[in-house]
Amino acid sequence: MNMLKQIFRGRYCVFFAFIFVFILLSFLIRTLLLVVSIPKADFGINGLLRIYFLGLDYDIGVALFMTAFYNLYLLVLPDRWLRSTVNRLITYTGLLIALLIPFFSFFAEVTFWQEFESRFNFIAVDYLIYTYEVVNNINESYPLPLLIGGVLVLALVVMWLFSRFGVFRMSFQPGISFKRRLMVFGVLFLVTLSYPVLLSNAYAESGTNRYENELAKAGIYSFFSAFKNNELNYNDFYSVLPLNRAYQLVRKELSEKHSLFLGGGHSIKRRITNTGKYYKPNVIMITVESLSADFMAHFGNTQNLMPVLDSAANHSLFFTNMYATGTRTVRGMEALSLSVPPTPGNSIVRRQDNQDLTTVGYIFQQKGYSRTFYYGGDGYFDNMNEYFGGNGFDIVDRGRNLKINDTYKTKRRVIPDSAVHFENAWGISDGDLFQEVIKGADKDFRSGRPFYNFVMTTSNHRPFTFPAGAIDRRPGSREAAVRYTDYAIGRFLQAIKNKAWYGNTVIIIVADHCAGSAGKNEIEISKYHIPCMILNLPDDRKGVIGKMCSQIDLYPTLFSLLGWNYISNLYGQDVLDPGFEPRAVLGTYQKLAYLKMDSLVILGPQRKVGTYLYAPVSGMQKPDKLSAGLVEQAKANYQTAYDLYKNGGLHQ
């Protein structure tokens, strides 16, 4: 007992006091996030106990990692130096820095939870790299100087309390022998090393309630786990089939009366032959940031947020039951450009070896089209320019000093200051971006080549700001940003109607993902529901497509409408084909879902397989036993998509 008293009231006093403060702060932030989540999720007693006890385990691990070097310092520091000025300076400075880290982290966790309702994950790792956009976004969304000052004041208050209760005085007292210090160091060191071995971040995801899983985690622990596991190997972490069987099932699913497989068994490459009338229009796809279906009156919204799109939907080929494949822009880009199911980890847009793929753009290239990627921000963010440039697209963006790799032989034009009337951290306003699209289309038309434009908007993104006076809503809210984006699209559609190229130009409007993805379940299906419409089709084709489908089905359906014959390496299918069986592929960074009618299969790490019955009206996902064939079909889609990407099967 005397030994413990000597340790806690001696040189280790600051060490253990910091751990106590860190655990207390972690408890408070976990409770705050729990309170704001209560209206959205049901928490039982067992769930609450799991949140706090498992959370405490993670918090202790983080605290031990943060103090590991100080533990070593206290081991080697001689007694005679404890009261020295150097040791006092090291202790005060080290403690201040150690306190600033969790205070900043906890503030970041609150803002991150506001946006994603999740602890730190792959997104946070990405955002750490792209500091310009993130710092400016925070600065425009929050009073950053006040927040920094507040964090510093809080850290200094804790240090004052340490001084007030004699923590520093006791930590500068000699009396613990080297032998005892070595014992303390050894125990703490072994416990610290045991955490990454015995307690993975994925352990917190063993529950079925997504909020419970996320609240049980610790933000800093989750961050480093995401940094380490930026990509998950499907074959190592997920339930698999014999590879031949997986390809057999996928090829059967992709078999259509007008398709012929060209490759061997481990391939989905096939020749698509359409017998309809052949058209070769220009195509402009506007991919709208965070456009949830429930923003539109067509899906029950009563706020009149999108009058332009609600009206345009009545004069379009309107997909009313389409689902995004993921919850990030790059995942939507992956689905719309590659037409593949989401593979675990980062989007292919963000990965290595993602050039010269058999993209939708490659099919346009085979038809003689020019291809351009338009983005209102800096396309360096999220590796967009590298991906699109590496797959043959010219680039028009608001880049600064960074260039895409010259080996791609594509052109890049930076949007000049003179063309910008409004800009925030994420890029220029949608209205300014659409003006650049019109300029580019005019130039392409004069060249005599048909054009395909992939346009990515940014205005519907925090801080939700846009040009003053554009609409009768004040900037700063999601609803206002959605209304402005709709307004900008309306102005664009009106402006191009007088263009010589308009009569032969198809306009696609589709979301990259929904505005939010969190819910009561591991994967909240309703949070993937997006609108999609195709305007100005040849022969004035209109109508409603109510079949359940995915983003990956958009271009196979369009190519069928245009009567194109082409080589396909796409997982998407023609939704209008009588043999099409409705299904959707969607997921998070780790969980992968396959939805067919009301049957839902969710694949997760540690080879977990969950099966549910999904009720669209209530959103309920009730655990139930599904057929082995459906589970195998889900596995086959994701396993083969991963295999094709990793082994070059998606390359030209």
Secondary structure, DSSP 4 states (H G I P E B T S, - for coil): -HHHHHHHTTTTHHHHHHHHHHHHHHHHHHHHHHHHHGGGS---HHHHHHHHHHHHHHHHHHHHHHTHHHHHHHHH--GGGTTSHHHHHHHHHHHHHHHHHHHHHHHHHHHHHHHHSSSS-HHHHHHHH-HHHHHHHHHHHS-HHHHHHHHHHHHHHHHHHHHHTTHHHHHT-----HHHHHHHHHHHHHHHHHHHHH--GGGGGGSSBHHHHHHHS-HHHHHHHHHHTSB--HHHHS----HHHHHHHHHHHH--TTEEE-S-TT---EEE---S-----EEEEEEETT--GGGSGGGT--S---HHHHHHHTTSEEEEEEE-S-SSHHHHHHHHHH--PPPSBS-GGGSSS-SSB--HHHHHHHTT-EEEEEESS-TTGGGHHHHHHHTT-EEEE---S----GGG---EEEPPGGG-S-EETTEE-HHHHHHHHHHHHHHHHHHT--EEEEEE--SSSTT----TTSSSS-SSSHHHHHHHHHHHHHHHHHHHTTSTTGGGEEEEEEESS-S----SBSS-GGGGEEEEEEES-GGG--EEE-S-EEGGGHHHHHHHHTT--EEE--S---TTSTT----EEEE-SS-EEEEETTEEEEEETTTEEEEEEEETTTTEEEE----HHHHHHHHHHHHHHHHHHHTTTTB-
